[in-house]
Amino acid sequence: MTPTEKIANAKKRINELERLIEYWDNSEENDVNKIDFEFNEDKVAA
């Protein structure tokens, strides 16, 4: 594999990671609004 091909593949991976990061950021914001439950420490097993 030539250096040019390696650079092209690295750029593709970087773009994929950036899209995933954006997706995760957006989904976390949506999930924060959906999570609504109470946590009772007395019922948690040690």
N, C-alpha and C positions, 0 to 999 in steps of 0.2 A: 504494500500500500504506500502510495507516494505521500509526501508531506501535505500536498494540496488536498488529497482525499481525506487525510486525517483531520485537517482543519475544517473541511466541509462537514464531516460527520460530527465533529465537536460542536459546530454551530447549530446543527440540527438538534443535538441533545440539549444544548443550552436553551434553544427555543421551546422544546418540549417541556423542560423544567420550568421555564418562566410561565408557560400556560398552566401547568399544574399548580404552581404557587398562586396564580391569580384565582384559579378555580377553588383552591382550598381556602383562600382568604374570603372569597365570596360565600362559600358554603358555611364557614365558621360564623360569619355575621348572621346568616339566616338561622343557623342552629341555636345561637344564643337566645334568640327570641322564642324559639320553640320549646326549649327546656324550661319546665316550670314544675318542680316537685320539691317536697320537703324532705329533709334528711334527719332521721331520728337516730341519734347516736346510741340510745338504749337498746335498739334492736339489732345492732351490728355485733356479729360474733367476733371474738378476738382471735 
